[in-house]
Amino acid sequence: MRSSNPLSFLVPILPILLPSFAQDQGSNSSESSYGQECVQALQSAGFTQLATVLTQVNDTPPAQALFSELSSGRNFTLFAPIDQAFQNVSSNVTGNSTLLAEYLSYHFVQGEFQNASYTNTSSEGGGGGAGGATSSMSSETMTSSSETQSSETSTETASATTAALWGGLFGRQDQGGGSNSSEGPGPGPHPQPYAGIWQNVTIGRTLLNSSNLVHLEGNKSQVLVWTRYEQNGNISILNQPQNVTVVNSTVWRNLFINGVTGVIVPPGNLTAALTAVNATAAQNLVSTIQIPAENGTNVTALEALESARGITLFVPNDEAFTSEVNETLSGLQSNQTAQTNLLQNHYINGTSLYSTEITNSTQGVTAAGEPLTFSRNETGLFVSGTNGSTAQIIRPDVLVQNGVVHIIDRVFVVESSNPSEAGTA
């Protein structure tokens, strides 16, 4: 027998819970009113389970912070799970109201990402992409755009061409099919979200800022990455354990609501990310190399990387570990300093550098104090080390709790360091 939805028992009691919404948040009548009306709007639009869950968790601190932000009048984009999506949510999440509220916060992105040039008047998903970089962008954004966009888009979220060959964290997924009326908002004109066409990516800053789930620099909230693989294909949410696509869209007040086929899971730690992208060789390397910790002891490189607050890590894929590279690494086993320098020349401390921020003029300093330069052209996105070696970023924007990972096709065999520069990086 198929297991039942762990949240299905909540649906019949939604009308009972709605009046209590204002009571639980009575400290601020505007937030309470907004929250209740938002829940009612979601229910009317067909997102019954989402409306129910928001009501269930409304007295938790994360939910109260969420509705405080939403009632501010600023624009937000909501990726709203359709009812069926909640069937796959772990009981570890559904059984913890605070954690469930934090997960829901990850579905709200700051800014409005409507594509003004496309409106779907049917109930089918898809469409709304842009082959170039022209788009209707929100004034609330996250990263600077690529060279193909206007430099005047001073934003907190942006889209950019990443011409590297990639298909999402778990490989390329089916983009076909639309939605029906049971999967999202009812009939009528539905605006579509902006998203770069593959090979483009769009990044938005979400409202998830839990100290248990997010360890970014400057106490920044976590980001969300999405794209579409075909001109008329549905938008895919990247870095997810299953295929999550946008099936329909509508607007309510300051919310641009996009129905999605799954509950979006926040990024995990580096171990989980390396496992997901099958970076076995790199994972083995960082799990065995010992590097000095701030307290004077030695820890594995993996432990050090996972404890950093804000990091950009360039991870070579398995094919990059050639026999020549492995021979070099073997020869460094007795030289901890050289091992540490080589590893530290693969990451930037204190900064999450997403692909949308990288242009031909972008420069960085590794944790070892050595410079990195970047370039992009019609064939892809590239990063170069101090010894003249250049690697292509073949899978950008793999998100982790404390930063971002870019998969590259080459190991930087750079054993030098510049401690004075490293101290300011």
C-alpha positions as CSV (number, residue, x, y, z in Angstrom):
1,M,0.0,0.0,0.0
2,R,1.2,3.5,-0.8
3,S,2.1,5.5,2.3
4,S,-0.2,8.4,3.0
5,N,0.8,12.0,3.0
6,P,2.3,12.8,6.5
7,L,0.5,16.2,6.4
8,S,-2.8,15.1,5.0
9,F,-4.5,15.1,8.4
10,L,-4.1,18.8,8.6
11,V,-6.2,19.7,5.6
12,P,-9.6,19.3,7.1
13,I,-8.8,21.6,10.0
14,L,-7.5,24.5,8.0
15,P,-10.7,26.6,8.4
16,I,-10.4,26.1,12.2
17,L,-6.7,27.1,12.2
18,L,-7.1,30.3,10.1
19,P,-8.9,32.3,12.8
20,S,-6.1,31.5,15.3
21,F,-3.5,32.9,12.9
22,A,-4.0,36.4,14.1
23,Q,-4.1,35.3,17.7
24,D,-0.7,33.7,17.5
25,Q,0.8,36.7,15.9
26,G,-1.3,39.3,17.7
27,S,1.8,41.4,18.6
28,N,1.6,42.9,15.1
29,S,-1.8,43.2,13.5
30,S,-0.5,44.0,10.0
31,E,1.7,40.9,10.0
32,S,-1.2,38.8,11.3
33,S,-3.6,40.2,8.8
34,Y,-1.1,39.7,5.9
35,G,-0.4,36.1,7.1
36,Q,-4.0,35.1,7.3
37,E,-4.8,36.7,3.9
38,C,-1.7,35.1,2.3
39,V,-2.7,31.6,3.6
40,Q,-6.3,32.1,2.3
41,A,-4.9,33.3,-1.1
42,L,-2.7,30.2,-1.4
43,Q,-5.6,27.9,-0.5
44,S,-7.7,29.6,-3.2
45,A,-5.0,29.2,-5.7
46,G,-4.8,25.5,-5.1
47,F,-1.8,25.3,-2.8
48,T,-3.9,23.7,0.0
49,Q,-1.1,21.8,1.7
50,L,1.3,24.8,1.7
51,A,-1.5,26.9,3.2
52,T,-2.1,24.3,5.8
53,V,1.6,23.9,6.7
54,L,2.1,27.7,7.0
55,T,-0.8,27.8,9.4
56,Q,0.6,24.9,11.4
57,V,4.0,26.6,11.9
58,N,2.9,30.2,12.2
59,D,3.7,30.5,15.9
60,T,7.4,29.5,15.4
61,P,10.1,32.2,15.3
62,P,11.1,31.4,11.7
63,A,7.5,31.7,10.5
64,Q,7.0,35.0,12.4
65,A,10.2,36.4,10.9
66,L,9.0,35.2,7.5
67,F,5.7,37.0,7.6
68,S,7.4,40.1,9.1
69,E,9.5,40.2,5.9
70,L,6.6,39.4,3.6
71,S,4.3,42.1,5.1
72,S,7.0,44.8,4.5
73,G,5.5,45.6,1.1
74,R,8.7,44.6,-0.8
75,N,8.4,42.2,-3.6
76,F,9.1,38.5,-3.3
77,T,9.1,35.4,-5.5
78,L,7.6,32.3,-4.0
79,F,8.4,28.8,-5.3
80,A,5.3,27.1,-3.9
81,P,5.2,23.3,-3.7
82,I,2.1,21.7,-5.2
83,D,0.1,19.5,-2.9
84,Q,1.6,16.3,-4.1
85,A,5.1,17.5,-3.3
86,F,4.5,17.3,0.4
87,Q,4.2,13.5,0.2
88,N,8.0,13.2,-0.1
89,V,9.0,15.4,2.8
90,S,11.0,13.6,5.5
91,S,9.2,12.9,8.8
92,N,12.3,14.5,10.4
93,V,11.2,17.8,8.9
94,T,7.4,17.5,9.2
95,G,7.8,16.4,12.8
96,N,9.7,19.6,13.7
97,S,7.6,22.8,13.3
98,T,10.7,25.1,13.6
99,L,12.7,23.1,11.0
100,L,9.6,22.9,8.7
101,A,9.2,26.7,8.9
102,E,12.9,27.1,8.1
103,Y,12.5,24.9,5.0
104,L,9.5,27.0,3.9
105,S,11.6,30.2,4.2
106,Y,13.9,28.7,1.6
107,H,11.1,28.9,-0.9
108,F,10.8,32.7,-0.7
109,V,13.2,34.7,-2.8
110,Q,13.8,38.4,-2.3
111,G,12.7,40.4,-5.4
112,E,10.3,39.8,-8.2
113,F,11.5,37.7,-11.2
114,Q,8.6,38.1,-13.6
115,N,9.6,37.9,-17.2
116,A,7.6,40.9,-18.5
117,S,8.1,39.7,-22.1
118,Y,6.2,36.5,-21.7
119,T,2.8,35.7,-20.3
120,N,1.2,32.2,-20.6
121,T,-2.5,32.4,-21.1
122,S,-3.0,28.6,-20.9
123,S,-2.6,26.3,-17.9
124,E,0.6,24.8,-19.2
125,G,4.0,25.3,-17.8
126,G,7.1,26.2,-19.7
127,G,8.1,29.2,-21.7
128,G,9.3,32.5,-20.3
129,G,12.9,32.0,-21.0
130,A,15.4,34.4,-22.6
131,G,18.0,33.4,-25.0
132,G,20.1,36.5,-24.2
133,A,20.6,38.4,-21.1
134,T,17.8,40.9,-21.6
135,S,15.0,40.5,-19.0
136,S,12.8,42.3,-16.6
137,M,14.9,42.2,-13.5
138,S,14.0,43.0,-9.9
139,S,15.5,46.0,-8.2
140,E,16.2,43.8,-5.3
141,T,19.0,41.5,-6.4
142,M,21.9,39.4,-5.2
143,T,24.9,39.3,-7.4
144,S,26.4,41.4,-10.2
145,S,25.4,40.2,-13.6
146,S,27.6,38.8,-16.4
147,E,29.2,40.8,-19.1
148,T,26.1,40.2,-21.3
149,Q,24.0,42.3,-19.0
150,S,23.9,46.0,-18.3
151,S,26.3,47.1,-15.5
152,E,23.4,49.2,-14.2
153,T,21.8,46.2,-12.7
154,S,23.1,46.8,-9.2
155,T,21.4,43.9,-7.5
156,E,21.3,41.3,-4.9
157,T,20.2,38.6,-7.4
158,A,21.2,38.3,-11.1
159,S,21.4,36.0,-14.1
160,A,24.4,35.4,-16.1
161,T,25.7,33.2,-19.0
162,T,27.7,30.3,-17.7
163,A,28.7,28.7,-20.9
164,A,30.2,25.7,-19.1
165,L,28.6,22.3,-19.9
166,W,26.5,21.3,-17.0
167,G,23.1,20.0,-16.3
168,G,22.3,20.6,-12.6
169,L,23.7,19.0,-9.5
170,F,22.2,15.6,-10.2
171,G,22.6,15.6,-14.0
172,R,20.4,16.8,-16.8
173,Q,16.7,16.1,-16.1
174,D,13.6,15.9,-18.2
175,Q,12.2,19.3,-19.0
176,G,9.1,18.2,-20.8
177,G,5.4,18.5,-19.9
178,G,3.3,21.2,-18.4
179,S,0.8,21.3,-15.6
180,N,-2.9,20.9,-15.1
181,S,-5.3,22.9,-13.0
182,S,-4.8,20.6,-10.0
183,E,-1.1,21.4,-9.8
184,G,-1.2,25.1,-9.4
185,P,-3.2,28.3,-10.0
186,G,-6.4,28.1,-12.0
187,P,-7.0,29.2,-15.5
188,G,-6.2,32.7,-16.6
189,P,-3.1,34.7,-17.7
190,H,-0.1,33.4,-15.8
191,P,3.2,35.4,-15.9
192,Q,6.3,33.3,-16.2
193,P,9.5,33.7,-14.2
194,Y,12.6,34.9,-15.7
195,A,15.4,32.3,-16.1
196,G,18.4,32.0,-18.2
197,I,18.2,29.4,-20.9
198,W,20.7,26.6,-20.3
199,Q,23.6,27.4,-20.3
200,N,22.5,30.4,-18.2
201,V,21.6,30.4,-14.5
202,T,19.7,32.7,-12.2
203,I,20.5,33.2,-8.5
204,G,18.2,34.7,-5.9
205,R,18.7,35.4,-2.2
206,T,16.1,33.6,-0.1
207,L,14.7,34.4,3.3
208,L,16.4,31.3,4.9
209,N,18.8,32.6,7.4
210,S,18.7,30.0,10.2
211,S,22.0,29.6,12.1
212,N,21.4,25.8,12.0
213,L,21.2,25.7,8.2
214,V,23.2,28.7,6.9
215,H,26.8,29.6,7.6
216,L,27.5,32.2,5.0
217,E,29.8,35.2,5.4
218,G,28.3,38.4,6.9
219,N,25.3,36.4,8.2
220,K,23.8,36.5,4.7
221,S,20.8,34.4,3.9
222,Q,21.1,31.3,1.6
223,V,20.6,31.6,-2.2
224,L,18.6,29.5,-4.6
225,V,19.8,28.6,-8.2
226,W,17.5,27.9,-11.1
227,T,17.7,27.6,-14.9
228,R,15.9,26.1,-17.9
229,Y,17.4,23.8,-20.4
230,E,15.3,24.6,-23.4
231,Q,13.7,27.8,-24.8
232,N,10.2,26.5,-24.0
233,G,11.2,24.1,-21.2
234,N,10.1,24.4,-17.6
235,I,12.4,26.1,-15.0
236,S,14.4,23.6,-13.0
237,I,15.5,24.3,-9.4
238,L,19.2,23.1,-9.1
239,N,21.0,21.4,-6.3
240,Q,18.0,19.2,-5.4
241,P,17.9,15.4,-4.8
242,Q,15.0,15.1,-7.2
243,N,13.7,16.8,-10.3
244,V,11.9,20.0,-9.2
245,T,10.4,22.2,-11.9
246,V,8.1,25.2,-12.1
247,V,4.7,24.1,-13.5
248,N,2.6,27.3,-13.3
249,S,2.7,30.9,-12.0
250,T,0.4,33.6,-10.7
251,V,0.5,36.8,-8.7
252,W,-1.0,37.9,-5.4
253,R,-0.2,41.3,-4.0
254,N,3.6,41.4,-3.5
255,L,4.1,37.7,-4.1
256,F,5.0,36.2,-7.5
257,I,3.9,32.7,-6.9
258,N,5.4,29.8,-8.9
259,G,4.1,26.3,-8.4
260,V,6.9,23.7,-8.1
261,T,6.8,19.9,-8.2
262,G,8.9,19.4,-5.0
263,V,9.6,20.8,-1.6
264,I,13.0,22.6,-2.0
265,V,15.7,21.3,0.2
266,P,18.3,23.7,1.6
267,P,22.0,23.0,0.9
268,G,23.8,20.6,3.2
269,N,27.5,20.4,4.1
270,L,30.5,19.9,1.9
271,T,30.5,16.2,2.5
272,A,27.0,15.9,1.1
273,A,27.8,18.0,-1.9
274,L,31.0,16.1,-2.9
275,T,29.1,12.9,-2.6
276,A,26.2,14.2,-4.7
277,V,28.5,15.3,-7.6
278,N,30.6,12.1,-7.4
279,A,33.8,14.0,-6.6
280,T,35.3,10.9,-5.0
281,A,39.0,11.7,-5.5
282,A,38.7,15.2,-4.2
283,Q,36.7,14.0,-1.2
284,N,39.3,11.4,-0.4
285,L,42.0,14.0,-0.6
286,V,40.4,16.6,1.7
287,S,39.5,13.8,4.1
288,T,43.1,12.7,4.6
289,I,45.2,15.9,4.4
290,Q,45.8,17.4,7.8
291,I,46.0,21.2,8.1
292,P,46.6,23.5,11.0
293,A,43.4,24.8,12.8
294,E,43.0,28.2,14.4
295,N,43.4,26.6,17.9
296,G,46.8,25.2,17.0
297,T,45.8,21.6,16.5
298,N,45.6,19.7,13.2
299,V,42.3,18.8,11.6
300,T,41.4,17.3,8.3
301,A,41.0,19.7,5.4
302,L,37.4,18.6,5.1
303,E,36.7,19.6,8.7
304,A,38.4,23.0,8.2
305,L,36.5,23.7,5.0
306,E,33.1,22.8,6.6
307,S,33.7,25.0,9.6
308,A,34.6,28.1,7.4
309,R,32.0,30.9,7.2
310,G,31.8,31.8,3.6
311,I,33.9,29.9,1.1
312,T,34.4,29.4,-2.6
313,L,35.9,26.0,-3.4
314,F,37.1,24.9,-6.8
315,V,36.9,21.1,-6.8
316,P,38.6,19.0,-9.5
317,N,36.5,16.3,-10.9
318,D,37.7,12.7,-10.8
319,E,39.1,12.9,-14.4
320,A,41.4,15.7,-13.3
321,F,43.3,13.4,-11.1
322,T,45.6,12.0,-13.8
323,S,48.4,9.6,-13.1
324,E,50.8,12.6,-13.2
325,V,48.8,14.5,-10.7
326,N,48.5,11.5,-8.4
327,E,52.2,10.9,-8.6
328,T,52.8,14.5,-7.6
329,L,50.4,14.2,-4.7
330,S,52.0,11.0,-3.5
331,G,55.4,12.8,-3.5
332,L,54.0,15.5,-1.2
333,Q,52.8,13.1,1.5
334,S,55.8,13.9,3.7
335,N,55.6,17.6,3.1
336,Q,52.6,19.0,5.0
337,T,53.3,22.6,4.1
338,A,53.3,21.8,0.4
339,Q,50.1,19.7,0.8
340,T,48.4,22.5,2.7
341,N,49.4,25.2,0.1
342,L,48.3,23.0,-2.8
343,L,44.9,22.5,-1.2
344,Q,44.5,26.1,-0.1
345,N,45.1,27.3,-3.6
346,H,41.8,25.7,-4.5
347,Y,39.6,27.9,-2.4
348,I,38.8,31.5,-1.4
349,N,38.2,32.2,2.3
350,G,35.4,34.5,3.5
351,T,33.6,34.9,0.2
352,S,30.9,33.1,-1.7
353,L,31.7,33.8,-5.3
354,Y,28.8,32.7,-7.5
355,S,29.1,32.3,-11.3
356,T,26.8,35.3,-11.8
357,E,29.5,37.5,-10.3
358,I,32.4,36.3,-12.5
359,T,33.5,38.4,-15.4
360,N,36.7,38.8,-17.3
361,S,37.9,41.4,-14.8
362,T,37.1,39.3,-11.7
363,Q,40.1,38.5,-9.5
364,G,40.5,36.5,-6.3
365,V,43.0,35.6,-3.7
366,T,43.3,32.0,-2.5
367,A,43.5,30.9,1.1
368,A,47.2,30.4,0.5
369,G,47.5,34.0,-0.7
370,E,48.0,33.3,-4.4
371,P,46.0,35.2,-7.1
372,L,43.2,33.7,-9.2
373,T,42.0,35.3,-12.4
374,F,38.8,34.5,-14.3
375,S,37.6,34.6,-17.9
376,R,34.5,33.7,-19.8
377,N,33.9,33.3,-23.5
378,E,31.6,31.5,-25.9
379,T,33.2,28.1,-24.9
380,G,32.8,28.5,-21.1
381,L,33.9,29.9,-17.8
382,F,37.5,29.6,-16.7
383,V,39.8,30.1,-13.6
384,S,43.6,30.4,-13.7
385,G,46.2,29.9,-11.1
386,T,49.6,31.4,-10.5
387,N,51.6,28.9,-12.5
388,G,49.7,29.6,-15.7
389,S,47.4,26.6,-15.4
390,T,43.8,27.2,-16.4
391,A,40.8,25.1,-15.5
392,Q,37.3,25.2,-17.0
393,I,34.4,25.4,-14.6
394,I,32.3,22.5,-15.8
395,R,29.6,22.6,-13.1
396,P,29.1,25.9,-11.3
397,D,27.1,26.9,-8.3
398,V,26.9,23.7,-6.3
399,L,25.6,25.2,-3.1
400,V,26.7,24.2,0.5
401,Q,25.7,25.6,3.9
402,N,28.7,27.8,4.1
403,G,29.4,28.8,0.5
404,V,29.6,27.6,-3.0
405,V,31.5,24.9,-4.9
406,H,32.5,25.0,-8.6
407,I,33.6,21.8,-10.2
408,I,36.7,22.2,-12.5
409,D,38.4,19.9,-14.9
410,R,42.0,20.3,-13.6
411,V,44.0,20.2,-10.4
412,F,46.0,23.3,-9.6
413,V,49.5,21.9,-8.7
414,V,50.5,25.1,-7.0
415,E,52.6,24.6,-3.9
416,S,53.6,28.3,-3.3
417,S,52.0,30.6,-0.8
418,N,52.0,34.3,0.1
419,P,51.2,34.5,3.8
420,S,50.9,38.3,3.8
421,E,48.2,38.2,1.1
422,A,46.5,35.2,2.7
423,G,46.1,37.2,5.9
424,T,44.0,39.8,4.1
425,A,42.1,37.4,1.9
